[in-house]
Amino acid sequence: QVQLVESGGGSVQAGGSLRLSCAASAYVGSTYCMGWFRQAPGKEREGVAAVDNDGRTVIKYADSVKGRFTISQDNAKNTLYLQMNSLKPEDTAMYYCAAIGLYDCYLGSWVTGEGADYWGQGTQVTVSS
């Protein structure tokens, strides 16, 4: 059983930056991609970004974060990152990382959380205007 632990959330003003980390207790395996999700109060969970199992190939960014967020992965450290720049109040949410089966990664259904076998506990990001 792999455990995922997010960190790096906090409160920032609009235009600021944060870097989220997701540390895995072990290598999740080559049959998973890794993704970041977020959920704001009263809203559905949203897939933010995902990276392929090579840790380098970005599968997709949500349109709302393109050009501002960067997903990356350090396979040697079993750690996933999300660099968030030019933050906006609408980015305020609980952010989660997850390990997602490759089928759903490539199909695109990962954006709803489909195929995610492992989830972290989340880290809160609050952006004030």
C-alpha positions in Angstrom: 0.0 0.0 0.0 1.5 3.3 -1.1 0.9 6.4 1.0 0.9 9.9 -0.5 1.5 12.9 1.6 1.1 16.4 0.3 2.7 19.5 1.6 3.4 23.1 0.7 0.0 24.6 0.8 -0.7 27.9 2.5 -2.2 31.4 2.2 -0.9 33.8 -0.4 -2.0 37.0 -2.1 -3.1 37.0 -5.7 -0.1 36.9 -8.0 1.9 34.9 -5.6 3.4 31.5 -5.9 3.4 28.2 -4.1 5.1 24.9 -4.7 3.2 21.8 -3.6 4.9 18.5 -3.0 3.5 15.0 -2.9 5.8 12.4 -1.3 5.1 8.8 -2.0 6.1 6.2 0.6 7.3 3.9 -2.2 7.6 3.7 -5.9 4.0 3.6 -7.2 4.9 1.5 -10.2 5.1 1.9 -13.9 1.4 1.3 -14.5 0.5 4.6 -12.9 0.7 8.2 -13.9 0.6 10.9 -11.2 -1.8 13.7 -11.0 -2.9 16.8 -9.0 -6.5 17.5 -8.3 -8.3 20.2 -6.4 -11.7 20.7 -4.9 -13.2 24.0 -3.7 -16.1 24.1 -1.3 -19.3 23.4 -3.1 -17.6 22.5 -6.3 -16.7 19.2 -8.0 -13.2 17.8 -7.9 -11.1 19.0 -10.8 -8.1 17.4 -12.4 -5.4 20.0 -12.5 -2.4 18.3 -14.1 -1.0 14.9 -14.7 2.4 13.5 -15.7 3.2 10.2 -17.3 5.0 7.4 -15.5 8.3 8.5 -16.9 8.0 11.6 -14.7 8.6 13.9 -17.6 5.8 13.7 -20.1 3.0 16.0 -19.2 -0.4 14.4 -20.0 -2.5 17.4 -19.6 -3.1 20.7 -17.8 -6.5 22.0 -17.0 -7.3 25.0 -19.2 -7.7 27.1 -16.1 -4.0 26.6 -15.1 -2.2 26.4 -18.4 0.8 28.7 -18.4 0.7 29.2 -14.7 1.2 25.8 -13.1 3.9 23.3 -13.8 3.8 19.7 -12.8 7.1 17.7 -12.4 8.3 14.6 -10.8 11.5 13.5 -9.2 11.5 9.7 -9.6 14.6 9.3 -7.5 12.8 10.9 -4.6 9.3 9.4 -5.4 8.0 13.0 -5.2 5.6 14.9 -7.3 5.5 18.6 -7.5 3.2 21.4 -8.6 4.7 24.8 -9.1 1.9 27.3 -9.0 2.6 30.9 -10.2 0.4 33.9 -10.8 -2.1 32.5 -8.4 -5.7 33.7 -8.5 -8.4 33.7 -5.9 -10.2 31.1 -7.9 -7.3 28.7 -7.4 -8.4 28.5 -3.7 -9.1 24.8 -3.0 -7.9 21.7 -1.3 -5.2 20.2 -3.5 -4.7 16.4 -3.7 -2.2 14.2 -5.4 -3.1 10.8 -6.7 -1.7 7.8 -8.5 -3.9 7.0 -11.5 -4.0 3.9 -13.6 -2.4 4.5 -17.0 -5.6 3.5 -18.9 -7.5 6.4 -17.4 -4.5 8.7 -17.8 -4.4 8.1 -21.5 -8.1 8.0 -21.9 -8.6 11.3 -20.3 -11.0 10.1 -17.7 -8.5 10.8 -14.9 -9.7 14.4 -14.7 -12.7 13.3 -12.7 -10.6 11.0 -10.5 -11.5 7.9 -12.4 -8.8 5.3 -12.1 -7.1 6.8 -9.1 -6.0 4.1 -6.7 -4.0 6.1 -4.2 -4.9 9.6 -2.8 -3.1 11.9 -0.5 -4.9 13.7 2.4 -4.7 17.1 0.7 -3.1 20.4 1.4 -5.1 23.7 1.5 -4.3 26.6 -0.8 -5.9 29.9 -0.1 -5.4 32.9 -2.4 -6.7 36.3 -1.3 -7.4 39.2 -3.6 
